[in-house]
């Protein structure tokens, strides 16, 4: 297997270097070979790490104790070796990126002081450093991890490790860079899962030729590969569309590289179809992995060639990169046609590929779960469905409507979006009970079956991380403390300038809001079951902090994020302090509607809980003749002195023999 990977790396490097040698002049070739080679090797190490961790986490079954079995452990060790390769190549790419940026030989930048200064001023060098650190943590972690849960955590960290480079390339600048960055993120995630997962499956197929484990891995990867190919195709076309006019597709070097990558993606799609029609079907019928290994080996080489084309594409500027867009479009990625009137906020939509897709996917999956329950005759409360769909709608409106379009440009609209994502959408989502629905709709693995999505979800809910994050003090600090840390620590000034930081802020608002309201009014079983009095206390404890934050923003004389908003120079938002005070007023007043929903839901849940407890008490009384109440009354009589311990019960003495 190692010779195949070595051949794939060599093929990818040669393809990238050859393609770039055709598109770059002699003056750009001094660091061409080193940087291209380092980037290709880093990307191959990245996909091997991600694919191996994917395989260890979801493609093979752990032991009943939660410890990885021998196949999962083998994939984990492969991930550790790949992470070392990823880390070393990322550090090399950092050095070559710095040398390329200042147009100096590598020997002149290869010292600590120069590299640190370059990392401070060059975004791509900083991204490579972060990537190298993530790969180093994974490489160390794989040496000590044995449990399924920690392996899943390493898998999530590996997915995060691919984002720094994605958000600092060609797609992160110029017009429509928001769409380009979002589509590139989805494209890289899908490609890494597919390519890396296939290599891990190939390694597994060389070692395990038959059996239920092979059938499980092949079937699960087949479904994963299909989803990844669809995501890669859609996101790749969208990314090319926003960076390249159609008329330049066959007339520019960048366009020809796009065509080559599309052709390679089509070939990979044919391989995937062959896998689903022949190899997976044969393995499910009890066949060996020989056909899988032969076909997958050729597919891996095509994938490595595709990585080489992608590396060349990343180093080739799009045709329109030298054309500067208008100031607002250059900063935001899109133009703004006028002030944020109510009509503009409701109708001026710009679909957010990340959160808009997430909202629609969440709603569709939920409705499919409800449909499955009803198809087998089980009931599901309509109110929960309405709450969930409304929560998804709030998420969609907050990120893809005019609110999402104007949020990066004006503090007041940003605060409206913040309130919707952190206070309104989470309230509606937790009332939908998605975990309970999933546990009822997803199939049970059974005592001897391989853990599936239902078991993974249960493990996540019961994990120490969930218990820690839903601890009342922790949830409260995350929920209200993030306001103060983000806006008063200088973090907002740094984050407001970057599109990826907007994505991270939106995700943070949604997650911390969900974590806060889940144990308070959530329908789903929480890792920490709180009494209703404690839940009410958590709600009221958060109110002064929100109100105080709004008062501070309304009375402040310093504009948060002023350099960015001044550079944007919106003619209808010249008074930045007034806009910030409006945002503070929104933060102070916007919590009223969510608070009302929370209080009503909490009181209704409290009343229902009391009613259920009363019914349980009545059933116990019917079963034991109300022994508990009789004993309680006897105790009261003793305490009042109405009956001595040695005096028989009068009622019992008068009873007929």
Secondary structure, DSSP 8 states (H G I E B T S, - for coil): -HHHHHHHHHHHHHHHHHHHHHHS-GGG-TTHHHHHHHHHHHHHHHHHHHHHHHIIIIIS---TTSB--HHHHHHHHHHHHHHHHHHHHHHHHHHHHHHHHHT--HHHH-SHHHHHHHHHH-HHHHHHHHHHHHHHHHHHHTTT--BHHHHHHHHHHHHHHTHHHHTTSGGGSSTTHHHHHHHHHHHHHHHHHHHHHHHHHHHHHHH--SSHHHHHHHHHHHHHHHHHHHHHHHHHHHHHHHHS-GGGTTTSHHHHHHHHHHHHHHHHHHHHHHIIIIIHHHHHTT--SHHHHHHHHHHHHHHHHHHHHHHHHHHS--TTTTS---HHHHHHSS---S---HHHHHH-----TTHHHHHHHHHHHHHHHHHHHHHTT----HHHHHHHHHHHHHHHHHHHSHHHHHHTT-HHHHHHHHHIIIIIHHHHHHHT-HHHHHHHHS----SSS---HHHHHHHHHTSHHHHHHTSHHHHHHHHHHHHHHHHHSSHHHHHTT-HHHHHHHHHHHHHHHHHHHHHHH-SS--SS---HHHHHHHHHHHHHHHHHHHHHHHH-SS-TTHHHHHHH--GGG--HHHHHHHHHHHHHHTHHHHHHHHHHHHHHHHHHHHHHHHHHHHHHHHHHTSHHHHHHHHHHHHHHTSS-TTS--HHHHSS--
